[in-house]
């Protein structure tokens, strides 16, 4: 595992997959807490015919810093630092790819920084009021409200959830960033997501207007595209080649 240094002096872990040594174009993949466990980025990297740079935002995976269930603009800054690192290494970043929370942060990155033209958002959580949380989250809410925090261990690493993080995630308004977005947004969603409302995504695409260059709905696919990753790879390949 390699590292680059973000603007706060933290080491953020990354892995580089080069399919074409003569091509300096590359896709940046933003990874966070749950995608380490549930979303099959390894499949995406293996079968996507493109150079890829996958990194963990601070506090996730092997990256330094404190994990935050909120921290969207902070993590968007990590994406910006990753883009700048790649540019310093002589790469041209074709697209930023993220799933769920990381998809939101890729969109926010476009609004705050916007140096990369294409943003590929896999199952973004654009409306938190209707998002269907996993069971452990609801169990955690009560504990957080009583003690101010709760801790969960995933893959041997402890993650801390606080009331501040909870309030931040619940107050996120993705529409605030729509007018500021500088890139082109492509959204991929499963019709059987189970966590995200298809109508919310359709409404969000209307808010984006011409900045949304494509909404791809995969029939019967869940939140993590468990059985449709080959279709996800095909769509992403068409987007980056367009």
C-alpha positions as a Markdown table, in Angstrom:
| # | Residue | x | y | z |
|---|---|---|---|---|
| 1 | Unk | 0.0 | 0.0 | 0.0 |
| 2 | Unk | 1.4 | 3.4 | -1.0 |
| 3 | Unk | 0.5 | 6.9 | 0.5 |
| 4 | Unk | 0.3 | 10.5 | -0.5 |
| 5 | Unk | 0.0 | 13.5 | 1.8 |
| 6 | Unk | -3.2 | 15.5 | 2.0 |
| 7 | Unk | -3.4 | 19.2 | 2.8 |
| 8 | Unk | -3.6 | 18.4 | 6.6 |
| 9 | Unk | -0.4 | 16.5 | 6.5 |
| 10 | Unk | -2.1 | 13.1 | 6.8 |
| 11 | Unk | -1.0 | 10.0 | 4.9 |
| 12 | Unk | -3.8 | 8.7 | 2.6 |
| 13 | Unk | -3.4 | 5.2 | 1.3 |
| 14 | Unk | -3.8 | 4.3 | -2.3 |
| 15 | Unk | -3.3 | 1.6 | -4.9 |
| 16 | Unk | -2.5 | 2.1 | -8.5 |
| 17 | Unk | -3.5 | -0.1 | -11.4 |
| 18 | Unk | -1.9 | 0.6 | -14.7 |
| 19 | Unk | -3.4 | -1.2 | -17.7 |
| 20 | Unk | -1.6 | 0.9 | -20.4 |
| 21 | Unk | 1.8 | 2.2 | -19.6 |
| 22 | Unk | 1.7 | 4.6 | -22.6 |
| 23 | Unk | -1.5 | 6.2 | -21.5 |
| 24 | Unk | -1.3 | 8.9 | -18.9 |
| 25 | Unk | -5.1 | 9.1 | -18.5 |
| 26 | Unk | -6.5 | 7.7 | -15.3 |
| 27 | Unk | -9.7 | 7.3 | -13.3 |
| 28 | Unk | -9.7 | 8.3 | -9.6 |
| 29 | Unk | -11.8 | 6.0 | -7.3 |
| 30 | Unk | -12.8 | 7.5 | -3.9 |
| 31 | Unk | -13.2 | 4.8 | -1.2 |
| 32 | Unk | -14.6 | 5.2 | 2.3 |
| 33 | Unk | -15.8 | 3.1 | 5.3 |
| 34 | Unk | -18.5 | 0.8 | 4.0 |
| 35 | Unk | -17.3 | 0.4 | 0.4 |
| 36 | Unk | -14.2 | -1.3 | 1.9 |
| 37 | Unk | -16.6 | -4.1 | 3.0 |
| 38 | Unk | -19.6 | -4.2 | 0.7 |
| 39 | Unk | -18.8 | -2.7 | -2.8 |
| 40 | Unk | -16.7 | -4.7 | -5.1 |
| 41 | Unk | -14.2 | -2.1 | -6.4 |
| 42 | Unk | -11.7 | -4.9 | -7.0 |
| 43 | Unk | -14.0 | -6.2 | -9.8 |
| 44 | Unk | -14.3 | -2.8 | -11.2 |
| 45 | Unk | -10.6 | -2.2 | -11.3 |
| 46 | Unk | -9.8 | -5.6 | -12.7 |
| 47 | Unk | -12.3 | -5.5 | -15.6 |
| 48 | Unk | -12.4 | -1.8 | -16.4 |
| 49 | Unk | -10.1 | -1.1 | -19.4 |
| 50 | Unk | -8.5 | 2.0 | -17.8 |
| 51 | Unk | -5.8 | 3.0 | -15.5 |
| 52 | Unk | -7.1 | 3.5 | -12.0 |
| 53 | Unk | -6.0 | 5.2 | -8.8 |
| 54 | Unk | -8.1 | 4.0 | -5.7 |
| 55 | Unk | -7.6 | 5.8 | -2.4 |
| 56 | Unk | -9.2 | 5.9 | 1.0 |
| 57 | Unk | -10.3 | 9.3 | 2.5 |
| 58 | Unk | -8.9 | 10.1 | 5.9 |
| 59 | Unk | -9.9 | 7.8 | 8.7 |
| 60 | Unk | -10.8 | 5.0 | 6.4 |
| 61 | Unk | -8.9 | 1.9 | 5.4 |
| 62 | Unk | -5.2 | 2.5 | 6.1 |
| 63 | Unk | -5.4 | 6.2 | 5.8 |
| 64 | Unk | -4.5 | 8.4 | 8.7 |
| 65 | Unk | -7.0 | 10.7 | 10.5 |
| 66 | Unk | -10.3 | 10.3 | 12.2 |
| 67 | Unk | -13.2 | 8.6 | 10.5 |
| 68 | Unk | -16.3 | 10.8 | 10.0 |
| 69 | Unk | -19.8 | 9.6 | 8.9 |
| 70 | Unk | -20.3 | 13.3 | 7.9 |
| 71 | Unk | -17.3 | 15.2 | 6.7 |
| 72 | Unk | -18.4 | 15.6 | 3.1 |
| 73 | Unk | -16.6 | 18.8 | 2.3 |
| 74 | Unk | -13.5 | 17.6 | 4.2 |
| 75 | Unk | -13.5 | 14.4 | 2.2 |
| 76 | Unk | -14.1 | 16.4 | -1.1 |
| 77 | Unk | -10.8 | 18.2 | -0.1 |
| 78 | Unk | -9.1 | 14.8 | 0.0 |
| 79 | Unk | -10.4 | 14.1 | -3.5 |
| 80 | Unk | -8.9 | 17.4 | -4.6 |
| 81 | Unk | -5.6 | 16.5 | -3.0 |
| 82 | Unk | -5.6 | 13.1 | -4.8 |
| 83 | Unk | -6.3 | 14.9 | -8.1 |
| 84 | Unk | -3.4 | 17.3 | -7.5 |
| 85 | Unk | -1.1 | 14.4 | -6.5 |
| 86 | Unk | -1.9 | 12.6 | -9.8 |
| 87 | Unk | -1.4 | 15.7 | -11.9 |
| 88 | Unk | 2.0 | 16.2 | -10.2 |
| 89 | Unk | 2.9 | 12.6 | -11.3 |
| 90 | Unk | 2.0 | 13.5 | -14.9 |
| 91 | Unk | -1.5 | 11.9 | -15.1 |
| 92 | Unk | -4.6 | 13.4 | -16.6 |
| 93 | Unk | -7.6 | 12.5 | -14.4 |
| 94 | Unk | -10.5 | 11.4 | -16.7 |
| 95 | Unk | -13.1 | 10.8 | -14.1 |
| 96 | Unk | -13.8 | 10.7 | -10.4 |
| 97 | Unk | -15.8 | 7.6 | -9.3 |
| 98 | Unk | -17.5 | 7.1 | -6.0 |
| 99 | Unk | -20.2 | 4.9 | -4.4 |
| 100 | Unk | -22.9 | 6.0 | -1.9 |
| 101 | Unk | -21.3 | 8.6 | 0.5 |
| 102 | Unk | -18.2 | 8.8 | -1.7 |
| 103 | Unk | -20.5 | 9.5 | -4.7 |
| 104 | Unk | -22.0 | 12.5 | -2.8 |
| 105 | Unk | -18.4 | 13.6 | -2.1 |
| 106 | Unk | -17.4 | 13.3 | -5.7 |
| 107 | Unk | -20.3 | 15.5 | -6.7 |
| 108 | Unk | -19.4 | 18.0 | -3.9 |
| 109 | Unk | -15.8 | 17.9 | -5.1 |
| 110 | Unk | -17.1 | 19.1 | -8.6 |
| 111 | Unk | -18.9 | 22.0 | -6.9 |
| 112 | Unk | -16.0 | 23.1 | -4.7 |
| 113 | Unk | -13.1 | 22.4 | -7.0 |
| 114 | Unk | -14.2 | 21.0 | -10.4 |
| 115 | Unk | -10.9 | 20.3 | -12.0 |
| 116 | Unk | -12.1 | 16.9 | -13.3 |
| 117 | Unk | -14.7 | 16.9 | -16.1 |
| 118 | Unk | -16.6 | 13.7 | -15.4 |
| 119 | Unk | -18.1 | 12.6 | -12.1 |
| 120 | Unk | -19.5 | 9.0 | -12.0 |
| 121 | Unk | -21.8 | 8.7 | -9.0 |
| 122 | Unk | -22.8 | 5.1 | -8.1 |
| 123 | Unk | -26.0 | 5.1 | -5.9 |
| 124 | Unk | -25.5 | 8.6 | -4.4 |
| 125 | Unk | -27.5 | 9.4 | -1.3 |
| 126 | Unk | -28.9 | 12.7 | -2.4 |
| 127 | Unk | -31.9 | 12.8 | -0.1 |
| 128 | Unk | -31.1 | 11.9 | 3.5 |
| 129 | Unk | -34.7 | 12.3 | 4.8 |
| 130 | Unk | -35.8 | 9.3 | 2.8 |
| 131 | Unk | -32.6 | 7.2 | 2.9 |
| 132 | Unk | -33.3 | 3.8 | 4.4 |
| 133 | Unk | -30.5 | 3.1 | 6.9 |
| 134 | Unk | -29.1 | -0.3 | 7.8 |
| 135 | Unk | -30.5 | -1.8 | 11.1 |
| 136 | Unk | -27.3 | -1.2 | 13.1 |
| 137 | Unk | -27.6 | 2.6 | 12.4 |
| 138 | Unk | -31.0 | 2.8 | 14.1 |
| 139 | Unk | -29.6 | 0.9 | 17.0 |
| 140 | Unk | -26.7 | 3.3 | 17.2 |
| 141 | Unk | -28.8 | 6.4 | 17.2 |
| 142 | Unk | -30.2 | 5.8 | 20.7 |
| 143 | Unk | -26.8 | 5.0 | 22.1 |
| 144 | Unk | -25.4 | 8.1 | 20.5 |
| 145 | Unk | -28.1 | 10.3 | 21.9 |
| 146 | Unk | -27.6 | 8.8 | 25.4 |
| 147 | Unk | -23.8 | 8.8 | 25.5 |
| 148 | Unk | -22.7 | 11.1 | 22.7 |
| 149 | Unk | -21.0 | 8.4 | 20.7 |
| 150 | Unk | -20.9 | 4.8 | 19.8 |
| 151 | Unk | -18.1 | 2.6 | 18.5 |
| 152 | Unk | -18.2 | -0.2 | 15.9 |
| 153 | Unk | -15.4 | -2.6 | 14.9 |
| 154 | Unk | -15.3 | -3.6 | 11.3 |
| 155 | Unk | -12.5 | -5.8 | 9.9 |
| 156 | Unk | -10.5 | -5.4 | 13.1 |
| 157 | Unk | -10.6 | -1.6 | 13.0 |
| 158 | Unk | -12.7 | 0.5 | 15.4 |
| 159 | Unk | -14.8 | 3.4 | 14.1 |
| 160 | Unk | -16.3 | 6.1 | 16.2 |
| 161 | Unk | -19.8 | 7.6 | 15.5 |
| 162 | Unk | -20.8 | 10.8 | 17.3 |
| 163 | Unk | -23.9 | 12.9 | 17.6 |
| 164 | Unk | -22.1 | 15.7 | 15.7 |
| 165 | Unk | -21.6 | 13.3 | 12.8 |
| 166 | Unk | -25.2 | 12.2 | 12.9 |
| 167 | Unk | -26.5 | 15.7 | 12.8 |
| 168 | Unk | -24.2 | 16.6 | 9.9 |
| 169 | Unk | -25.2 | 13.7 | 7.8 |
| 170 | Unk | -28.9 | 14.3 | 8.4 |
| 171 | Unk | -28.7 | 18.0 | 7.5 |
| 172 | Unk | -26.8 | 17.3 | 4.2 |
| 173 | Unk | -28.6 | 19.1 | 1.3 |
| 174 | Unk | -27.1 | 18.0 | -2.0 |
| 175 | Unk | -29.2 | 20.6 | -3.9 |
| 176 | Unk | -27.1 | 23.3 | -2.3 |
| 177 | Unk | -24.2 | 22.3 | -4.6 |
| 178 | Unk | -26.2 | 21.9 | -7.9 |
| 179 | Unk | -25.6 | 25.4 | -9.2 |
| 180 | Unk | -21.9 | 25.3 | -8.4 |
| 181 | Unk | -21.1 | 22.0 | -10.1 |
| 182 | Unk | -18.4 | 22.5 | -12.8 |
| 183 | Unk | -18.3 | 19.0 | -14.2 |
| 184 | Unk | -20.6 | 16.5 | -15.9 |
| 185 | Unk | -22.5 | 14.2 | -13.6 |
| 186 | Unk | -23.3 | 10.6 | -14.5 |
| 187 | Unk | -25.5 | 8.6 | -12.1 |
| 188 | Unk | -25.8 | 4.8 | -11.9 |
| 189 | Unk | -28.6 | 3.3 | -9.7 |
| 190 | Unk | -30.2 | 0.0 | -9.2 |
| 191 | Unk | -34.0 | -0.2 | -9.4 |
| 192 | Unk | -34.1 | -2.5 | -6.3 |
| 193 | Unk | -31.6 | -0.3 | -4.4 |
| 194 | Unk | -33.4 | -0.7 | -1.0 |
| 195 | Unk | -31.8 | 2.3 | 0.5 |
| 196 | Unk | -32.3 | 5.0 | -2.1 |
| 197 | Unk | -35.5 | 6.2 | -3.7 |
| 198 | Unk | -35.5 | 6.2 | -7.5 |
| 199 | Unk | -37.9 | 9.1 | -7.6 |
| 200 | Unk | -35.4 | 11.1 | -5.4 |
| 201 | Unk | -32.7 | 10.5 | -7.9 |
| 202 | Unk | -34.9 | 11.4 | -10.8 |
| 203 | Unk | -35.8 | 14.7 | -9.0 |
| 204 | Unk | -32.2 | 15.4 | -8.3 |
| 205 | Unk | -31.3 | 14.9 | -11.9 |
| 206 | Unk | -33.9 | 17.6 | -12.7 |
| 207 | Unk | -32.2 | 19.9 | -10.3 |
| 208 | Unk | -28.9 | 19.2 | -12.0 |
| 209 | Unk | -30.3 | 20.1 | -15.3 |
| 210 | Unk | -27.8 | 20.0 | -18.2 |
| 211 | Unk | -25.0 | 19.0 | -15.8 |
| 212 | Unk | -26.5 | 15.5 | -15.5 |
| 213 | Unk | -25.3 | 13.9 | -18.7 |
| 214 | Unk | -26.7 | 10.4 | -17.9 |
| 215 | Unk | -28.9 | 8.5 | -15.5 |
| 216 | Unk | -28.4 | 4.7 | -15.8 |
| 217 | Unk | -31.0 | 2.5 | -14.1 |
| 218 | Unk | -30.0 | -1.2 | -13.7 |
| 219 | Unk | -33.1 | -3.4 | -13.4 |
| 220 | Unk | -33.3 | -5.5 | -10.2 |
| 221 | Unk | -29.9 | -4.3 | -9.0 |
| 222 | Unk | -29.3 | -3.6 | -5.3 |
| 223 | Unk | -27.5 | -0.8 | -3.5 |
| 224 | Unk | -24.1 | -2.5 | -4.1 |
| 225 | Unk | -24.8 | -3.8 | -7.6 |
| 226 | Unk | -24.0 | -7.3 | -6.3 |
| 227 | Unk | -24.9 | -9.2 | -9.4 |
| 228 | Unk | -24.6 | -6.4 | -12.0 |
| 229 | Unk | -21.0 | -5.3 | -11.6 |
| 230 | Unk | -20.3 | -6.3 | -15.2 |
| 231 | Unk | -23.0 | -3.9 | -16.4 |
| 232 | Unk | -21.5 | -1.2 | -14.1 |
| 233 | Unk | -18.1 | -1.7 | -15.7 |
| 234 | Unk | -19.6 | -1.5 | -19.2 |
| 235 | Unk | -21.4 | 1.8 | -18.4 |
| 236 | Unk | -18.3 | 3.4 | -16.8 |
| 237 | Unk | -16.2 | 2.3 | -19.8 |
| 238 | Unk | -18.6 | 4.0 | -22.2 |
| 239 | Unk | -18.7 | 7.2 | -20.1 |
| 240 | Unk | -14.9 | 7.6 | -19.9 |
| 241 | Unk | -14.5 | 6.8 | -23.6 |
| 242 | Unk | -17.3 | 9.3 | -24.7 |
